[in-house]
Amino acid sequence: MQYQGGCHCNAVRFRVEVDLSNPVTCNCSYCTKRGSILAFTPEQNFVLESGEDKLTEYRFNTRTIAHLFCSVCGMESFSRGELPDGRRMVAVNLRCLDGVDPQSLNPTMVDGRSR
């Protein structure tokens, strides 16, 4: 299904086709503090509509995931990465999708802390 979303101040806006039936949360050091609910989609299903010039990147640990957040409000609404087979993916923070109630999602916990 296709959704619209963005950061808190709306400087960063996107549209994305993503399946909400298998969301995840993660217990790694970063995700634990951030508290997002994530769903993954191939990069071609994601269109950044505005805010490219407002994005700031953060990488940690293996530095393979580009955590992108708005330099105005600090919200991370999505990140970009690559699967081991080279496919480019976008992880969408489902809390940043317009009209999606986070309480209606049933995320699975991923043990990122042990990786």
Secondary structure, 3 states (H helix, E strand, C coil): CEEEEECCCCCCEEEEECCCCCCEEECCHHHHHHCCCEEEEEHHHEEEEECHHHEEEECCCCCCCEEEEECCCCCCCEEEEECCCCCEEEEEEHHHECCCCHHHCCCEEECHHHC
